[in-house]
């Protein structure tokens, strides 16, 4: 990194730069302002690995030409992008994908060896590009230019479905691989003009269980030695669409207005609890649980502690397997099932967003899933308050 300092003897300002194991000194006389200006400029260049290479080439060319210190400083300030100075002979034609990926990994390894990037950063690049290589081999892609935006979307689904990665992991891999494609474009190794990978990719997994699956699970649980706490929790979760923490955090003594069927609830971004109207007869499940007098918290454990997500998930999975359901009902996906079912019945996305305390975009693009053909048979158990009365 560049460092501005003042010579104790001559009182002249200078900038010392370590670049690719070379020590370079720029002298500014009494012009501290110019030294700081160059320091800021070089710092911005070093943030980009491609521009860093351009800077190295610019300095090497300047030294070879024997330009003055002042002229070299001006070249850096005015035009640090040496790509304009690269000759046609140096431009490389689009090459094979796998070879270019290996070349990029080698470049990042060199950056790691020179302490330009940390070991953790290098490993992140390495792992991300390993996934990209697997996809390239899976799709049998040969050249860089074959990787367009459509293929980029397929890469996202490959990570999501084949590799079973979360949205966060997909976004992380995308960010690392975007740098690789950006390097290809800036280095003239491809005819691609735009990065084929989107900046942020959110893959919406299809809802893999239906209303019928839910009621089949409830029927099975009721036919066996029933786990009343879990049954009440599942029904309340589906009828309200609330998050697990919002449900298990309900204090039956202080948070519930039993007469008006209102609950004080704090959402993910709420700093204080806000009143929310209970719908679909969900108040009955809270009343039944309160009558059991287990603890002040809704659907708590036998010892009175709050129910936790991990234990709930394991118990639900166990019952799904016993009931022979192909799809396992994930607790948070009950929120998606709630929204999907409400919208199928004609509910307005703005009303749902207001009720759940999320954005309309979250309702329409993230939580809402594809229509379910088999959900109509037992919807009598599951009415909506959002449905408008027929005129």
N, C-alpha and C positions, 0 to 999 in steps of 0.2 A: 504494500500500500504506500502511496506517496506521503511524504512528510515534509512540511515546511518548517524551516528553522533559520536562525540568524547566527552567522559566524561571530563568535565572541571577540575575535581579533579585528576583523575588517568591518564588522557590523553590517555586512551585506546579507541579503536574503537569498535563500537557496531552497531548492526542492530536491529531495533524494528519493529515487524510485528504484525499487527492486523488481525486475521484470525478467522472468525466465532465467533466473540465477545470474542476471547481469545487474550491476550497480550503475545507475545513470544519474548524473548530477546536472541540474539546471540552475543557472545563476541569474539573479534578477536585480542585482545592485541594491538600491534603496527602495525599489518598487515592490513593497509587500503585497499590495493589492493584486498585482499581476501574478504573483506567486500563489496566492490563495485562489485566484481564478483558475489557474492551471490545475491546482490540486483538486478543485471541485470537478473540473472537466475530466480529469483522468479517473477519478473515483466513479463517475457515471459510466465511463467506458469500461472499467474493469468489472462492472456488474454484469456485463454481457460477454460471454466467452468468445463469441464471434468477433465483437469489437476489440476484445483484448488482442486477438491475433492480428487484427488490422493495425492496432497501435504498435505492436512489435515490428510489423513489416514497415510501417511508416518510419520508425526510429532507425531501423537497420538501413533502409534506403537513404535516409538523411545522412547517416554516418558515412555510408559508402560514397555519397556525392560530396561529402565534405562541407555541408551547409553549416552556417553559423548557429550558435546557440539560440539567438533571437529568431532566426528563420525557422528553426525546428519547432520552437515554442508556438510560433504563429501557425505552422502547419497543423499542429495538434489542436489548437483552439479553433481554427477555421474549418478543417476537414479531417476529423479523426477516422472517417470511414475510408479505409484504403481500398475497399472493393472497387472504387472508381479507378484506382491506379493499377489494378490487376490486368495483365495483358490477356489477349484472347487465347494465347497459347496455354495460359495457366488455368483457364476455365475447363472444368471437367464435365464431360457429357453425363447424362443420367445413367446411373449404374444399378447393379443388382441390389435388391433390398437387403438381403441378409448380409452382404458384404459391407454395405454402408452402415448397417446397425453395428457390426463388429468394429468398424472404423470409429464410429462415434463413442462406443464404449472404451476403446483404446485411448481416445482423446480425453475422455473424462478420467481415465486412470492416470494419464500424464498430469492432469490438473490436480489430482489427489496427491501424487508424488511430490509436486511442487507446492503443496499446502494451499492451493487455490480453492479447493473444496475439501470438506471434511470426509472422513471415512463413511459416516452415516449417509451423507448426500450421495457419495459414489455408489454405495450399496443400493440406495433407492433407485438410482438410474439403472443400475445393473439388473435389479429385479423387474423393474417396469419394462425394460427393453427385452428381457427374457420372455415375458408374456407376449410382447409384440412379435418376437420371432416365432413363438408357438402359433400365433394366429396366422402369420405369413405362411408358415409351412402347412397349416390346416387349410388355408384358402388356395395354396399352391400359387402364390403371387411371385412374380419374377423380378419386375423392375419397379423402381421408385415411383415412376409416373402412373403405375397401376393403382396406387393407393389414393383414391379420390374420397370425397366427402361421404358418398354412399358406403364405401368400404369402411370408412371411419365409424359410421353408425353400426355396421355389422361387428366391428371390433368391440364396441360397447356391449352389445348383446352377448358376444363371445365371453367377455369377462363376467357378465352378470349371470348367464345361464350355464355355460360350460364350466367355468371356474367357480361358480357359486360365491361371487364376491358381493359385498354390500355396496350401496351407492357411494359411500365415502371412499371405499377402496378403489372403485372404478374412477372416481374423480381424481384421486391421487395418482393412479397409473396414467390417466389421461394427461395430467399436467406434466409429468416427466417425459412422456412420449411426444408431447407438443414441442418441447424444447428440441428434441431430435429432428422433427420435421422443419422447425424454424431454422435450424442449422443447415439442413439440406437446401432450403430456399435461399438463404443468405450466401451460401457457399457456391451457388450456381450448380448444384448437383442434381437438380430436377427442373422440369418445365412447369411444375406446380407453382401457381401464383399465390394461392392462399393455403393456410394450414388446413389439412383435411380433418383434423380432430377439433371438435368444438371446445371452447374455453371451459364450459361446465356442462357435463352430461349427466342428466338424471334419468335413470331407466326405471320405468314403472313396471313392476312385476305384476303379471296377471293374477287376479284374485283366484286362488286355487280351491276355494270351498264356497258353498252356497248356503242360503237360508235353510234348505232341506238338510244339508250336512249338519248344520247347527242343531236343528230340532231332533235329528237322528241321535246326535250325541246326548242331548238332554234326556231323550226317551230311554236310551241305554243306561245312563247314570241313575235314573229314577227306578229302573227295573232291578238294579243290583242293590247292594248295600249303599244307599245314597249318601253322597258327600254333600250335605245340604249347604254348607258354606260355599262350596265351589259352584253348585248349581245356582244359588242366589246371586253370586258374583257375576257369573257368565250372563245371566238374564239381565241384570242391571247394566252391565257393560254394553250389551247389544242394544238395549232400549235407550241408552243415553248417548253412546258414542264417546264417552269420556276416556281419558287416559287412565292407566293403572294407578299412577300416583295420585291423580285427582280423586279416584274412587276410594282407595285405601286410606287417604288422608282426611276423609270426612269424619268430623267429630259429631257423634249423634246428639250430644248434649248442647253444644254451642253453635254448630254450623247449620242446623236444620230448623226451618220454620215449618212445623208439621201442619199447621192450619192452612197456610197458603201454598204448601208444597214447593218451597224454595230452599235451595242449598247455597251456602257461602262456599265458593270454590276458588282456588288460585290456579290459573293456568301456567303454562311454561314461562311466559313472559310477564305475568302479573306480579307486582310487588306486594299487593294486598289482596285479600279474598274479596270476590265480587259475588253478588247474588245471581243465581241461575235458576230458572224455572225447571222443575222436574217434569218429564214428559212420558208418554206411553205407559202410564200407570207404574212407573218405576219406584214411586214412593212406597208402594206395598212391600217391596223387598227390603227397604230400610226399616219399615215398621216391624216386619217379621224378625229381622236381625236384632233390633232393639229389644224386642220382647224376650229374646234368648238371654239378654243381660250378660253377655260374655265380656265385653269391654265397651268403652266409649267410642271406639273406632269401628267403622263399617267393615264387616266381613273379616274381622281380626282372627288371629290364631287362638287356639285353646288357652294359651298362656296370657292372652290379652294383648300380645304384640301385634303391630301392623302386619298385614299380609305382604309378602315380598314377591316381586316379579318372577324370580328364578323358581321358587317353589310352586307358584301358580302354573307356570309354563310346563314344568315337569309333570305335575298332576294331570293337566289337560292332555298332554301328549300320551300319557299312560292310558287314559280312558279312550282316546281316539284309536289307539292300537287295539285295545280290547274290543271296541265296537266295530272294528274292521273298516274304518274310514280310510280311504286312500289319502285324503288330505288331512293334515294336522292343523287344527284351529289354533293359530297363534293369537295370543291375547291382544296385542296391539292391532292385529288385523280385524278384530271385531269393530274397531273404529272405522275401518275402510268398508266393512260390510254394512255398517249402519248408514254411512253416507251414500254408498251405492244403492242400497235399497230405498232410501228416502228419495233419491233423485229419480229412480225408476218409477216411483209413484207420483212424480210431478212436483217434488219439492223444489223451491228456488235456491240456487247455490248461495246467493247472498244471505238468505235467512239461515241456512245451515252454517255458513262461515261465522255469522254473528253469534249464533248459539254456542258453537264450539270454541270461539275465540281464536280463529285462524283466518288467513287471508282467503279470498275467493279463488286465487290461483291454486292454493294448496288443496282446496276442495275439488276443483275441476281437473287439475292436472296430476296431482299426486295421490289423493285418497280415492277419488272416484274411479271405479274399475269398469270393465266391460259388462254389458248387460247379461243378466243371468236368465236363461230361458225357463228354469225350473223353480223359480222363486215364488210363483203366484199361488201355488197350491195351499200353502199354510200361512199366508200373509195375514190371515184373520187374527193371528196371535200378535201381530206386529203392526200396529197402526201408526200413522204419522200425524203430527200436529201441524205440519207445514202445508199439507195438502189443502188447496183452496176449495171452498165450497162451490159446487157447480151453480152457475147462474141460472 
